[in-house]
Structures are given as C-alpha cells and as structure tokens.
C-alpha cells in the first residue's frame, strides 16, 4: 500500500530537520535526507523543488512570526515602550526622560522590570514552542535567504534605540546603537546554540534584560560634567 503525499511530505520534513540541525544548511545532503525519509531524491524535489525550498518549508512561517514578535513594542506605537526601556507611570511612551529619573529613585523600576520580563517571556514562549526550528533559523541557516535574519532583528532593535532621548546622530552613538542591538540578538542566538532548556533560557535572558535596563538607565541619565558633548554629523 502506498503512502499518502501528506505522510511522505511529513517524513521528508522530519528527516530534513534532523539533517539541518546536525550539519547546518550548507553541509546537509538531500540524499541523506531522502534515505532517512525512505524516499527517493526525486520525491524530495517533487515536494519541495530544491534544498532551499525544503529549508524554507521548515522555517518560513516561524521566521515571519519571530520578526513580528521582535517588532512588537519596538515600532513606536503609543503606550508600548521599546524593549528593555522604561515607560512612565501613566503608560505613555513620550516622556522617557522623566521615566528614567523615576527609575533611579525606585518609583517605576518594578513596572520597567515587569514589562521587560513579560516581553522576554513572550519571545521565549514563541521560540521554545518550536525550538528546533528556531535553532535552524538563528544557528544553521548559513547559505540560505534566512542567513541575514539576525541582522534584520538587530536593525529593528537599533531603530528603536535611535529614537531614545539622549541618543544623538554622532558616529559614536550610531556605533553604540548597532553594537547594543546586535548583542541583544546574539543573546537569543547563543541560548539556542548552547541548547539551553526553556527554564535555563528564561533565567539567562531575564538576567541579561535586567543588566541592560541598569545600563540604559545609567547611559541615558544626566551626562557627567566631565563627559564632552558628542559631535554629530552626516551619516556615512
């Protein structure tokens, strides 16, 4: 009795997931995938068209969900502060300077930490609902169109940081923003690369978020008198 196309497709995807996780996209082989799925390589091509088509079938929907989750709260919507950043006590996102002052006196620190923890938790819930797929996306996608997904996430992060009070258009601040944005993405990628369990990943990411909150509060507070004002100029 023959197997239905749906079952054949599912077996191919299961075999491909294991092969891509083990070897990464570039070193993965369609012959090994076909053998593991008990089909011919022709069947793989018939269902997915190519190796990249097979990879896309595994990760495409999850990639779109991750971008949407990463963007939420970082796109400047009213009432939604960017990630790792405190809002004022009324929930408005405009008066960030007053919010930082309140944080330093402890009046809004709990709210800020709660927001950051909630956002971190939502992203981790998404990632760990399909952790093997997101591992492919962030750690095993070299050679595919998804290879630059971490850079896309970092750009989303950087755009939010550029709107913060105290961040200028100086070369130093532009580099600072890029560096901090990339480090946030790398933290999630590292959790997947090291295959942390969900509780371990949550502890790791929440501790990083707390560290970053303290750092941002210090960075965007009053400028010490000894610190020179940044020079701004045209972007290169």
Phi and psi restraints in degrees (value plus and minus 20) as a CYANA .aco file:
   2 UNK   PHI     -96.3   -56.3
   2 UNK   PSI     141.1   181.1
   3 UNK   PHI    -111.6   -71.6
   3 UNK   PSI     126.1   166.1
   4 UNK   PHI     -88.7   -48.7
   4 UNK   PSI     132.5   172.5
   5 UNK   PHI     -76.1   -36.1
   5 UNK   PSI     -57.0   -17.0
   6 UNK   PHI     -84.4   -44.4
   6 UNK   PSI     -62.4   -22.4
   7 UNK   PHI     -88.2   -48.2
   7 UNK   PSI     -59.2   -19.2
   8 UNK   PHI     -82.0   -42.0
   8 UNK   PSI     -65.5   -25.5
   9 UNK   PHI     -80.2   -40.2
   9 UNK   PSI     -62.7   -22.7
  10 UNK   PHI     -83.6   -43.6
  10 UNK   PSI     -60.2   -20.2
  11 UNK   PHI     -85.4   -45.4
  11 UNK   PSI     -59.9   -19.9
  12 UNK   PHI     -83.7   -43.7
  12 UNK   PSI     -64.1   -24.1
  13 UNK   PHI     -82.8   -42.8
  13 UNK   PSI     -61.3   -21.3
  14 UNK   PHI     -83.3   -43.3
  14 UNK   PSI     -63.7   -23.7
  15 UNK   PHI     -86.5   -46.5
  15 UNK   PSI     -58.7   -18.7
  16 UNK   PHI     -85.8   -45.8
  16 UNK   PSI     -59.6   -19.6
  17 UNK   PHI     -79.0   -39.0
  17 UNK   PSI     -65.7   -25.7
  18 UNK   PHI     -84.7   -44.7
  18 UNK   PSI     -62.8   -22.8
  19 UNK   PHI     -86.2   -46.2
  19 UNK   PSI     -65.0   -25.0
  20 UNK   PHI     -86.5   -46.5
  20 UNK   PSI     -58.0   -18.0
  21 UNK   PHI     -86.2   -46.2
  21 UNK   PSI     -58.3   -18.3
  22 UNK   PHI     -94.6   -54.6
  22 UNK   PSI     -60.6   -20.6
  23 UNK   PHI    -136.0   -96.0
  23 UNK   PSI     -30.9     9.1
  24 UNK   PHI      58.6    98.6
  24 UNK   PSI     143.5   183.5
  25 UNK   PHI     -82.2   -42.2
  25 UNK   PSI     -67.8   -27.8
  26 UNK   PHI     -81.5   -41.5
  26 UNK   PSI     -57.7   -17.7
  27 UNK   PHI    -113.7   -73.7
  27 UNK   PSI     -26.6    13.4
  28 UNK   PHI     -88.3   -48.3
  28 UNK   PSI     127.1   167.1
  29 UNK   PHI    -141.8  -101.8
  29 UNK   PSI     113.4   153.4
  30 UNK   PHI     -86.6   -46.6
  30 UNK   PSI     -50.3   -10.3
  31 UNK   PHI     -85.1   -45.1
  31 UNK   PSI     -62.5   -22.5
  32 UNK   PHI     -85.4   -45.4
  32 UNK   PSI     -60.4   -20.4
  33 UNK   PHI     -82.3   -42.3
  33 UNK   PSI     -65.6   -25.6
  34 UNK   PHI     -82.3   -42.3
  34 UNK   PSI     -62.2   -22.2
  35 UNK   PHI     -83.8   -43.8
  35 UNK   PSI     -62.7   -22.7
  36 UNK   PHI     -85.7   -45.7
  36 UNK   PSI     -51.7   -11.7
  37 UNK   PHI    -107.6   -67.6
  37 UNK   PSI     -23.4    16.6
  38 UNK   PHI      41.1    81.1
  38 UNK   PSI      24.7    64.7
  39 UNK   PHI    -156.4  -116.4
  39 UNK   PSI     153.1   193.1
  40 UNK   PHI    -105.4   -65.4
  40 UNK   PSI     141.4   181.4
  41 UNK   PHI     -83.4   -43.4
  41 UNK   PSI     -49.8    -9.8
  42 UNK   PHI     -80.2   -40.2
  42 UNK   PSI     -57.3   -17.3
  43 UNK   PHI     -85.3   -45.3
  43 UNK   PSI     -57.4   -17.4
  44 UNK   PHI     -82.1   -42.1
  44 UNK   PSI     -66.6   -26.6
  45 UNK   PHI     -83.6   -43.6
  45 UNK   PSI     -58.9   -18.9
  46 UNK   PHI     -82.0   -42.0
  46 UNK   PSI     -58.0   -18.0
  47 UNK   PHI    -103.2   -63.2
  47 UNK   PSI     -54.2   -14.2
  48 UNK   PHI    -146.7  -106.7
  48 UNK   PSI     -30.5     9.5
  49 UNK   PHI      64.8   104.8
  49 UNK   PSI     -58.5   -18.5
  50 UNK   PHI    -187.0  -147.0
  50 UNK   PSI     153.4   193.4
  51 UNK   PHI     -84.6   -44.6
  51 UNK   PSI     -60.6   -20.6
  52 UNK   PHI     -88.6   -48.6
  52 UNK   PSI     -54.1   -14.1
  53 UNK   PHI     -83.0   -43.0
  53 UNK   PSI     -55.9   -15.9
  54 UNK   PHI     -87.2   -47.2
  54 UNK   PSI     -63.3   -23.3
  55 UNK   PHI     -83.0   -43.0
  55 UNK   PSI     -62.6   -22.6
  56 UNK   PHI     -81.9   -41.9
  56 UNK   PSI     -58.7   -18.7
  57 UNK   PHI     -82.4   -42.4
  57 UNK   PSI     -52.0   -12.0
  58 UNK   PHI     -95.5   -55.5
  58 UNK   PSI     -61.2   -21.2
  59 UNK   PHI    -135.5   -95.5
  59 UNK   PSI     -32.3     7.7
  60 UNK   PHI     -76.9   -36.9
  60 UNK   PSI     -70.0   -30.0
  61 UNK   PHI     -84.7   -44.7
  61 UNK   PSI     -60.2   -20.2
  62 UNK   PHI     -86.3   -46.3
  62 UNK   PSI     -55.7   -15.7
  63 UNK   PHI     -81.4   -41.4
  63 UNK   PSI     -64.6   -24.6
  64 UNK   PHI     -83.1   -43.1
  64 UNK   PSI     -59.2   -19.2
  65 UNK   PHI     -85.9   -45.9
  65 UNK   PSI     -59.0   -19.0
  66 UNK   PHI     -86.7   -46.7
  66 UNK   PSI     -61.9   -21.9
  67 UNK   PHI     -81.3   -41.3
  67 UNK   PSI     -63.0   -23.0
  68 UNK   PHI     -83.0   -43.0
  68 UNK   PSI     -63.4   -23.4
  69 UNK   PHI     -86.7   -46.7
  69 UNK   PSI     -56.9   -16.9
  70 UNK   PHI     -90.0   -50.0
  70 UNK   PSI     -53.0   -13.0
  71 UNK   PHI     -95.4   -55.4
  71 UNK   PSI     -52.1   -12.1
  72 UNK   PHI     -76.6   -36.6
  72 UNK   PSI     104.2   144.2
  73 UNK   PHI      66.2   106.2
  73 UNK   PSI     -24.0    16.0
  74 UNK   PHI    -138.3   -98.3
  74 UNK   PSI     -11.6    28.4
  75 UNK   PHI    -123.5   -83.5
  75 UNK   PSI      -9.7    30.3
  76 UNK   PHI      63.3   103.3
  76 UNK   PSI      -9.6    30.4
  77 UNK   PHI     -81.1   -41.1
  77 UNK   PSI     124.8   164.8
  78 UNK   PHI     -81.6   -41.6
  78 UNK   PSI     115.3   155.3
  79 UNK   PHI      62.6   102.6
  79 UNK   PSI     -19.3    20.7
  80 UNK   PHI    -145.2  -105.2
  80 UNK   PSI      81.1   121.1
  81 UNK   PHI     -92.3   -52.3
  81 UNK   PSI     134.4   174.4
  82 UNK   PHI     -80.9   -40.9
  82 UNK   PSI     142.2   182.2
  83 UNK   PHI     -79.3   -39.3
  83 UNK   PSI     124.7   164.7
  84 UNK   PHI      47.7    87.7
  84 UNK   PSI     -11.0    29.0
  85 UNK   PHI    -139.8   -99.8
  85 UNK   PSI     118.6   158.6
  86 UNK   PHI     -98.5   -58.5
  86 UNK   PSI     128.1   168.1
  87 UNK   PHI    -124.6   -84.6
  87 UNK   PSI     147.0   187.0
  88 UNK   PHI     -96.3   -56.3
  88 UNK   PSI     155.1   195.1
  89 UNK   PHI     -89.5   -49.5
  89 UNK   PSI     -37.5     2.5
  90 UNK   PHI    -107.6   -67.6
  90 UNK   PSI     -25.3    14.7
  91 UNK   PHI      70.5   110.5
  91 UNK   PSI     -21.4    18.6
  92 UNK   PHI     -98.0   -58.0
  92 UNK   PSI     131.5   171.5
  93 UNK   PHI    -121.5   -81.5
  93 UNK   PSI     -21.5    18.5
  94 UNK   PHI     -99.0   -59.0
  94 UNK   PSI     -64.6   -24.6
  95 UNK   PHI    -112.6   -72.6
  95 UNK   PSI      51.2    91.2
  96 UNK   PHI     -91.5   -51.5
  96 UNK   PSI     -51.7   -11.7
  97 UNK   PHI     -82.1   -42.1
  97 UNK   PSI     -66.6   -26.6
  98 UNK   PHI     -82.2   -42.2
  98 UNK   PSI     -55.1   -15.1
  99 UNK   PHI     -83.9   -43.9
  99 UNK   PSI     -60.6   -20.6
 100 UNK   PHI     -86.4   -46.4
 100 UNK   PSI     -58.5   -18.5
 101 UNK   PHI     -80.9   -40.9
 101 UNK   PSI     -62.4   -22.4
 102 UNK   PHI     -84.6   -44.6
 102 UNK   PSI     -57.6   -17.6
 103 UNK   PHI     -80.3   -40.3
 103 UNK   PSI     -62.8   -22.8
 104 UNK   PHI     -86.3   -46.3
 104 UNK   PSI     -44.1    -4.1
 105 UNK   PHI    -116.1   -76.1
 105 UNK   PSI     -16.7    23.3
 106 UNK   PHI      67.6   107.6
 106 UNK   PSI     -16.7    23.3
 107 UNK   PHI     -97.2   -57.2
 107 UNK   PSI     -46.8    -6.8
 108 UNK   PHI    -145.8  -105.8
 108 UNK   PSI      -9.3    30.7
 109 UNK   PHI     -82.7   -42.7
 109 UNK   PSI     -59.7   -19.7
 110 UNK   PHI     -84.3   -44.3
 110 UNK   PSI     -61.4   -21.4
 111 UNK   PHI     -85.2   -45.2
 111 UNK   PSI     -62.6   -22.6
 112 UNK   PHI     -81.3   -41.3
 112 UNK   PSI     -67.8   -27.8
 113 UNK   PHI     -83.0   -43.0
 113 UNK   PSI     -58.2   -18.2
 114 UNK   PHI     -85.1   -45.1
 114 UNK   PSI     -61.7   -21.7
 115 UNK   PHI     -81.9   -41.9
 115 UNK   PSI     -68.2   -28.2
 116 UNK   PHI     -82.7   -42.7
 116 UNK   PSI     -63.1   -23.1
 117 UNK   PHI     -84.3   -44.3
 117 UNK   PSI     -58.8   -18.8
 118 UNK   PHI     -84.7   -44.7
 118 UNK   PSI     -63.3   -23.3
 119 UNK   PHI     -87.5   -47.5
 119 UNK   PSI     -63.5   -23.5
 120 UNK   PHI     -79.8   -39.8
 120 UNK   PSI     -62.8   -22.8
 121 UNK   PHI     -82.6   -42.6
 121 UNK   PSI     -59.1   -19.1
 122 UNK   PHI     -86.5   -46.5
 122 UNK   PSI     -60.3   -20.3
 123 UNK   PHI     -87.4   -47.4
 123 UNK   PSI     -62.6   -22.6
 124 UNK   PHI     -85.6   -45.6
 124 UNK   PSI     -56.8   -16.8
 125 UNK   PHI     -80.5   -40.5
 125 UNK   PSI     -61.9   -21.9
 126 UNK   PHI     -83.9   -43.9
 126 UNK   PSI     -70.5   -30.5
 127 UNK   PHI     -81.9   -41.9
 127 UNK   PSI     -62.9   -22.9
 128 UNK   PHI    -103.0   -63.0
 128 UNK   PSI     -25.1    14.9
 129 UNK   PHI     -93.0   -53.0
 129 UNK   PSI     -42.8    -2.8
 130 UNK   PHI    -164.5  -124.5
 130 UNK   PSI      37.7    77.7
 131 UNK   PHI     -81.1   -41.1
 131 UNK   PSI     -55.7   -15.7
 132 UNK   PHI     -87.3   -47.3
 132 UNK   PSI     -56.5   -16.5
 133 UNK   PHI     -86.8   -46.8
 133 UNK   PSI     -64.5   -24.5
 134 UNK   PHI     -90.1   -50.1
 134 UNK   PSI     -46.5    -6.5
 135 UNK   PHI     -83.5   -43.5
 135 UNK   PSI     -62.7   -22.7
 136 UNK   PHI     -78.2   -38.2
 136 UNK   PSI     -67.1   -27.1
 137 UNK   PHI     -80.0   -40.0
 137 UNK   PSI     -66.5   -26.5
 138 UNK   PHI    -117.2   -77.2
 138 UNK   PSI     -35.9     4.1
 139 UNK   PHI    -145.9  -105.9
 139 UNK   PSI     -36.7     3.3
 140 UNK   PHI    -150.5  -110.5
 140 UNK   PSI      -1.0    39.0
 141 UNK   PHI    -119.0   -79.0
 141 UNK   PSI     -12.1    27.9
 142 UNK   PHI     -78.1   -38.1
 142 UNK   PSI     110.5   150.5
 143 UNK   PHI      78.3   118.3
 143 UNK   PSI     -21.5    18.5
 144 UNK   PHI    -136.3   -96.3
 144 UNK   PSI     153.9   193.9
 145 UNK   PHI     -88.6   -48.6
 145 UNK   PSI     -31.6     8.4
 146 UNK   PHI    -111.6   -71.6
 146 UNK   PSI     -19.5    20.5
 147 UNK   PHI     -78.8   -38.8
 147 UNK   PSI     -51.7   -11.7
 148 UNK   PHI    -115.1   -75.1
 148 UNK   PSI      -8.5    31.5
 149 UNK   PHI     -77.8   -37.8
 149 UNK   PSI     -64.0   -24.0
 150 UNK   PHI     -77.2   -37.2
 150 UNK   PSI     -57.0   -17.0
 151 UNK   PHI     -86.2   -46.2
 151 UNK   PSI     -58.0   -18.0
 152 UNK   PHI     -82.5   -42.5
 152 UNK   PSI     -63.9   -23.9
 153 UNK   PHI     -83.6   -43.6
 153 UNK   PSI     -59.8   -19.8
 154 UNK   PHI     -85.5   -45.5
 154 UNK   PSI     -55.6   -15.6
 155 UNK   PHI     -85.3   -45.3
 155 UNK   PSI     -59.3   -19.3
 156 UNK   PHI     -80.0   -40.0
 156 UNK   PSI     -65.3   -25.3
 157 UNK   PHI     -82.6   -42.6
 157 UNK   PSI     -64.7   -24.7
 158 UNK   PHI     -84.6   -44.6
 158 UNK   PSI     -58.5   -18.5
 159 UNK   PHI     -81.7   -41.7
 159 UNK   PSI     -57.6   -17.6
 160 UNK   PHI     -86.6   -46.6
 160 UNK   PSI     -63.2   -23.2
 161 UNK   PHI     -83.5   -43.5
 161 UNK   PSI     -55.0   -15.0
 162 UNK   PHI     -84.7   -44.7
 162 UNK   PSI     -42.3    -2.3
 163 UNK   PHI    -106.0   -66.0
 163 UNK   PSI     -23.3    16.7
 164 UNK   PHI     -95.1   -55.1
 164 UNK   PSI     124.3   164.3
 165 UNK   PHI     -83.7   -43.7
 165 UNK   PSI     117.1   157.1
 166 UNK   PHI      76.6   116.6
 166 UNK   PSI     -35.5     4.5
 167 UNK   PHI    -110.8   -70.8
 167 UNK   PSI     101.6   141.6
 168 UNK   PHI    -122.8   -82.8
 168 UNK   PSI    -198.3  -158.3
 169 UNK   PHI    -115.4   -75.4
 169 UNK   PSI      -0.7    39.3
 170 UNK   PHI     -90.3   -50.3
 170 UNK   PSI     138.3   178.3
 171 UNK   PHI     -80.4   -40.4
 171 UNK   PSI     -57.3   -17.3
 172 UNK   PHI     -84.2   -44.2
 172 UNK   PSI     -65.3   -25.3
 173 UNK   PHI     -90.7   -50.7
 173 UNK   PSI     -54.1   -14.1
 174 UNK   PHI     -83.3   -43.3
 174 UNK   PSI     -61.6   -21.6
 175 UNK   PHI     -87.9   -47.9
 175 UNK   PSI     -60.0   -20.0
 176 UNK   PHI     -78.5   -38.5
 176 UNK   PSI     -67.1   -27.1
 177 UNK   PHI     -81.4   -41.4
 177 UNK   PSI     -65.7   -25.7
 178 UNK   PHI     -82.0   -42.0
 178 UNK   PSI     -61.5   -21.5
 179 UNK   PHI     -85.3   -45.3
 179 UNK   PSI     -67.1   -27.1
 180 UNK   PHI     -87.6   -47.6
 180 UNK   PSI     -57.7   -17.7
 181 UNK   PHI     -84.1   -44.1
 181 UNK   PSI     -64.6   -24.6
 182 UNK   PHI     -84.7   -44.7
 182 UNK   PSI     -54.5   -14.5
 183 UNK   PHI     -87.6   -47.6
 183 UNK   PSI     -52.2   -12.2
 184 UNK   PHI     -85.6   -45.6
 184 UNK   PSI     -61.5   -21.5
 185 UNK   PHI     -87.7   -47.7
 185 UNK   PSI     -61.3   -21.3
 186 UNK   PHI     -82.2   -42.2
 186 UNK   PSI     -52.7   -12.7
 187 UNK   PHI     -80.6   -40.6
 187 UNK   PSI     -64.6   -24.6
 188 UNK   PHI     -88.1   -48.1
 188 UNK   PSI     -62.6   -22.6
 189 UNK   PHI     -80.4   -40.4
 189 UNK   PSI     -60.1   -20.1
 190 UNK   PHI     -85.9   -45.9
 190 UNK   PSI     -57.5   -17.5
 191 UNK   PHI     -80.6   -40.6
 191 UNK   PSI     -59.5   -19.5
 192 UNK   PHI     -94.0   -54.0
 192 UNK   PSI     -61.6   -21.6
 193 UNK   PHI     -79.2   -39.2
 193 UNK   PSI     -58.8   -18.8
 194 UNK   PHI    -109.0   -69.0
 194 UNK   PSI     -17.9    22.1
 195 UNK   PHI      32.8    72.8
 195 UNK   PSI      28.6    68.6
 196 UNK   PHI     -85.3   -45.3
 196 UNK   PSI     127.0   167.0
 197 UNK   PHI     -88.5   -48.5
 197 UNK   PSI     146.2   186.2
 198 UNK   PHI     -77.6   -37.6
 198 UNK   PSI     -68.4   -28.4
 199 UNK   PHI     -81.9   -41.9
 199 UNK   PSI     -59.1   -19.1
 200 UNK   PHI     -84.8   -44.8
 200 UNK   PSI     -62.5   -22.5
 201 UNK   PHI     -85.1   -45.1
 201 UNK   PSI     -60.4   -20.4
 202 UNK   PHI     -82.1   -42.1
 202 UNK   PSI     -65.5   -25.5
 203 UNK   PHI     -82.0   -42.0
 203 UNK   PSI     -64.9   -24.9
 204 UNK   PHI     -80.4   -40.4
 204 UNK   PSI     -69.7   -29.7
 205 UNK   PHI     -90.2   -50.2
 205 UNK   PSI     -57.3   -17.3
 206 UNK   PHI     -88.2   -48.2
 206 UNK   PSI     -56.1   -16.1
 207 UNK   PHI     -89.3   -49.3
 207 UNK   PSI     -57.7   -17.7
 208 UNK   PHI     -83.6   -43.6
 208 UNK   PSI     -62.4   -22.4
 209 UNK   PHI     -81.1   -41.1
 209 UNK   PSI     -62.3   -22.3
 210 UNK   PHI     -83.6   -43.6
 210 UNK   PSI     -61.1   -21.1
 211 UNK   PHI     -82.1   -42.1
 211 UNK   PSI     -62.9   -22.9
 212 UNK   PHI     -88.7   -48.7
 212 UNK   PSI     -57.6   -17.6
 213 UNK   PHI     -78.6   -38.6
 213 UNK   PSI     -66.5   -26.5
 214 UNK   PHI     -83.3   -43.3
 214 UNK   PSI     -60.0   -20.0
 215 UNK   PHI     -85.7   -45.7
 215 UNK   PSI     -63.2   -23.2
 216 UNK   PHI     -83.8   -43.8
 216 UNK   PSI     -61.1   -21.1
 217 UNK   PHI     -80.3   -40.3
 217 UNK   PSI     -61.0   -21.0
 218 UNK   PHI     -90.7   -50.7
 218 UNK   PSI     -58.4   -18.4
 219 UNK   PHI     -87.8   -47.8
 219 UNK   PSI     -61.2   -21.2
 220 UNK   PHI    -116.5   -76.5
 220 UNK   PSI     -12.2    27.8
 221 UNK   PHI     -96.4   -56.4
 221 UNK   PSI    -190.5  -150.5
 222 UNK   PHI     -76.1   -36.1
 222 UNK   PSI     116.5   156.5
 223 UNK   PHI     -95.5   -55.5
 223 UNK   PSI     106.5   146.5
 224 UNK   PHI     -77.4   -37.4
 224 UNK   PSI     126.2   166.2
 225 UNK   PHI     -79.8   -39.8
 225 UNK   PSI     -48.6    -8.6
 226 UNK   PHI     -99.8   -59.8
 226 UNK   PSI     -29.8    10.2
 227 UNK   PHI    -110.1   -70.1
 227 UNK   PSI     102.6   142.6
 228 UNK   PHI     -89.6   -49.6
 228 UNK   PSI     130.5   170.5
 229 UNK   PHI     -87.4   -47.4
 229 UNK   PSI     121.3   161.3
 230 UNK   PHI     -90.4   -50.4
 230 UNK   PSI     126.6   166.6
 231 UNK   PHI    -109.6   -69.6
 231 UNK   PSI     113.1   153.1
 232 UNK   PHI    -126.8   -86.8
 232 UNK   PSI     141.2   181.2
 233 UNK   PHI    -189.6  -149.6
 233 UNK   PSI    -200.0  -160.0
 234 UNK   PHI     -85.6   -45.6
 234 UNK   PSI     125.7   165.7
 235 UNK   PHI     -91.7   -51.7
 235 UNK   PSI     122.3   162.3
